[in-house]
Amino acid sequence: MVATNMSSPEFLSRQNQHAHGRPAVALIAGPTASGKSALALALAKRQDAVIINADASQVYADLAILSARPSTEEMTTAPHRLFGTIDGAEICSAARWATDAKREIEVALEAGQLPVLVGGTGLYIRTLLDGIAPVPEIAPGIRTEVRALPVEAAYAALQQEDPASAARLAPADNNRIARALEVVRSTGKPLGWWHAHMKGGIADQIDLRPMLLLPPRPWLLERCDRRFEQMLEQGAIEEVERLTARNLHADLPVMRAIGVREIAAWRRGDISREDMIALGQTATRQYAKRQYTWFTHQPPTDWPRHNGEIDNKKISELVIKLQ
């Protein structure tokens, strides 16, 4: 089936139209272990829906267990898209994912189904909704020059050349400082200017039905600890062994996924099993905390937030709000 272009008038006149004549798209977002997948499945049982992955780890075929990807059985209960579709030797950027997600949304709407975006990667979600800054390719010479600077020197230069970016960045945030500095030097315009000219987002073309899951932190962190141990029982060790056998570059996203380095270090004999579990659980909790902070402060304040624990009763209540 050829999907309708999301910018065309025909797209806006298809099924699943709701507010302002725009097609409905549901979004379930929040930190890891917050109950997103269970809510998405419950919604799909009540309504003809397609679940579309919005998690940066779950896109990779090599990370079925460590990414907490829905099980094969769960994925047979409703159509699931963009789960495990990228080989670990590749990098799935936010722009690449957004392009794929737009296609899956279009196909779902053409079939009269509700697209349900589910995930915890804020950058993916923001890129899909708001678009990307059309920053041209950075001149190689400028990139080399900037990346060779010590972070202190780069930050001092950024304070002079792009004070707005410098003011919002921590002085030790090496990667973001270097990015802002290379952009202003290569394009002649500060990063904020490019961000003000975002393009490609679909927020103004859809009736977004968002739900942020932000349960109590003690409840969430206990689930993170329990989940990591369950992953070990479900085959995470074998998953890492298969991954390390591929001899992929250490900087690839799959090799930096939570649990990969910890399990690999244990299998090499560098750390004990107890230390491996403790380190994996700590990394998971830290990641959940970062996601929690992002989803607390970054999305629009009028997006609904569920701050309680997730159980079957609450899931039923939230499904009604998303329909």
Solvent accessible surface area in square Angstrom, and as a share of the most:
residue,aa,sasa,rsa
1,M,170,0.76
2,V,141,0.81
3,A,26,0.20
4,T,19,0.11
5,N,93,0.48
6,M,9,0.04
7,S,87,0.56
8,S,23,0.15
9,P,105,0.66
10,E,92,0.41
11,F,2,0.01
12,L,65,0.32
13,S,77,0.50
14,R,99,0.36
15,Q,115,0.51
16,N,29,0.15
17,Q,68,0.30
18,H,81,0.36
19,A,47,0.36
20,H,152,0.68
21,G,35,0.34
22,R,69,0.25
23,P,0,0.00
24,A,2,0.01
25,V,0,0.00
26,A,0,0.00
27,L,0,0.00
28,I,0,0.00
29,A,0,0.00
30,G,0,0.00
31,P,0,0.00
32,T,24,0.14
33,A,4,0.03
34,S,0,0.00
35,G,9,0.09
36,K,23,0.10
37,S,41,0.27
38,A,48,0.37
39,L,0,0.00
40,A,1,0.00
41,L,22,0.11
42,A,23,0.18
43,L,0,0.00
44,A,16,0.12
45,K,153,0.65
46,R,135,0.49
47,Q,50,0.22
48,D,88,0.46
49,A,3,0.02
50,V,6,0.03
51,I,3,0.01
52,I,0,0.00
53,N,0,0.00
54,A,0,0.00
55,D,20,0.10
56,A,34,0.27
57,S,39,0.25
58,Q,20,0.09
59,V,2,0.01
60,Y,4,0.02
61,A,52,0.40
62,D,28,0.14
63,L,2,0.01
64,A,37,0.29
65,I,38,0.19
66,L,18,0.09
67,S,14,0.09
68,A,30,0.23
69,R,46,0.17
70,P,10,0.06
71,S,55,0.35
72,T,108,0.63
73,E,134,0.60
74,E,66,0.30
75,M,55,0.24
76,T,105,0.61
77,T,77,0.45
78,A,10,0.08
79,P,47,0.29
80,H,23,0.10
81,R,97,0.35
82,L,10,0.05
83,F,24,0.10
84,G,19,0.18
85,T,81,0.47
86,I,10,0.05
87,D,56,0.29
88,G,0,0.00
89,A,50,0.39
90,E,73,0.33
91,I,106,0.54
92,C,12,0.07
93,S,55,0.36
94,A,15,0.12
95,A,43,0.33
96,R,90,0.33
97,W,3,0.01
98,A,6,0.04
99,T,86,0.50
100,D,26,0.13
101,A,0,0.00
102,K,51,0.22
103,R,109,0.40
104,E,24,0.11
105,I,0,0.00
106,E,23,0.10
107,V,52,0.30
108,A,2,0.01
109,L,2,0.01
110,E,39,0.17
111,A,53,0.41
112,G,21,0.20
113,Q,34,0.15
114,L,4,0.02
115,P,0,0.00
116,V,0,0.00
117,L,1,0.00
118,V,9,0.05
119,G,2,0.02
120,G,3,0.03
121,T,20,0.11
122,G,9,0.09
123,L,96,0.48
124,Y,8,0.03
125,I,6,0.03
126,R,99,0.36
127,T,9,0.05
128,L,0,0.00
129,L,13,0.06
130,D,72,0.37
131,G,3,0.03
132,I,78,0.39
133,A,22,0.17
134,P,40,0.25
135,V,29,0.17
136,P,68,0.43
137,E,161,0.72
138,I,14,0.07
139,A,41,0.32
140,P,110,0.69
141,G,53,0.51
142,I,45,0.23
143,R,97,0.35
144,T,95,0.55
145,E,98,0.44
146,V,1,0.01
147,R,108,0.39
148,A,81,0.63
149,L,55,0.28
150,P,83,0.52
151,V,35,0.20
152,E,125,0.56
153,A,43,0.34
154,A,2,0.02
155,Y,33,0.12
156,A,53,0.41
157,A,19,0.15
158,L,0,0.00
159,Q,88,0.39
160,Q,152,0.68
161,E,72,0.32
162,D,4,0.02
163,P,85,0.53
164,A,76,0.59
165,S,2,0.01
166,A,3,0.02
167,A,90,0.70
168,R,137,0.50
169,L,16,0.08
170,A,59,0.46
171,P,85,0.53
172,A,84,0.65
173,D,34,0.18
174,N,79,0.41
175,N,105,0.54
176,R,150,0.55
177,I,0,0.00
178,A,4,0.03
179,R,84,0.31
180,A,0,0.00
181,L,0,0.00
182,E,0,0.00
183,V,0,0.00
184,V,17,0.10
185,R,78,0.29
186,S,33,0.21
187,T,32,0.19
188,G,62,0.60
189,K,76,0.32
190,P,53,0.33
191,L,15,0.08
192,G,42,0.40
193,W,94,0.33
194,W,28,0.10
195,H,85,0.38
196,A,81,0.63
197,H,86,0.38
198,M,70,0.31
199,K,128,0.54
200,G,47,0.45
201,G,18,0.18
202,I,3,0.01
203,A,48,0.37
204,D,108,0.56
205,Q,35,0.16
206,I,3,0.01
207,D,17,0.09
208,L,37,0.18
209,R,53,0.19
210,P,18,0.12
211,M,4,0.02
212,L,0,0.00
213,L,0,0.00
214,L,4,0.02
215,P,1,0.00
216,P,52,0.32
217,R,96,0.35
218,P,106,0.67
219,W,47,0.17
220,L,1,0.01
221,L,33,0.16
222,E,86,0.39
223,R,62,0.22
224,C,0,0.00
225,D,39,0.20
226,R,110,0.40
227,R,64,0.23
228,F,3,0.01
229,E,79,0.36
230,Q,74,0.33
231,M,17,0.08
232,L,12,0.06
233,E,145,0.65
234,Q,122,0.54
235,G,16,0.15
236,A,0,0.00
237,I,24,0.12
238,E,87,0.39
239,E,8,0.04
240,V,1,0.01
241,E,66,0.29
242,R,148,0.54
243,L,2,0.01
244,T,51,0.29
245,A,76,0.59
246,R,97,0.35
247,N,135,0.69
248,L,32,0.16
249,H,121,0.54
250,A,73,0.57
251,D,96,0.50
252,L,23,0.12
253,P,34,0.21
254,V,0,0.00
255,M,25,0.11
256,R,119,0.44
257,A,14,0.11
258,I,48,0.24
259,G,0,0.00
260,V,1,0.01
261,R,147,0.54
262,E,25,0.11
263,I,0,0.00
264,A,12,0.09
265,A,15,0.12
266,W,48,0.17
267,R,129,0.47
268,R,162,0.59
269,G,62,0.60
270,D,90,0.46
271,I,46,0.23
272,S,51,0.33
273,R,96,0.35
274,E,123,0.55
275,D,73,0.38
276,M,0,0.00
277,I,33,0.17
278,A,52,0.41
279,L,90,0.45
280,G,0,0.00
281,Q,25,0.11
282,T,48,0.28
283,A,23,0.18
284,T,13,0.08
285,R,64,0.24
286,Q,94,0.42
287,Y,69,0.26
288,A,0,0.00
289,K,86,0.37
290,R,148,0.54
291,Q,11,0.05
292,Y,26,0.10
293,T,66,0.38
294,W,67,0.24
295,F,2,0.01
296,T,50,0.29
297,H,131,0.59
298,Q,101,0.45
299,P,9,0.06
300,P,67,0.42
301,T,132,0.77
302,D,117,0.61
303,W,34,0.12
304,P,61,0.38
305,R,68,0.25
306,H,25,0.11
307,N,92,0.47
308,G,25,0.24
309,E,90,0.40
310,I,19,0.10
311,D,78,0.40
312,N,127,0.65
313,K,147,0.62
314,K,70,0.30
315,I,19,0.10
316,S,56,0.36
317,E,68,0.30
318,L,4,0.02
319,V,2,0.01
320,I,106,0.54
321,K,136,0.58
322,L,3,0.01
323,Q,71,0.31
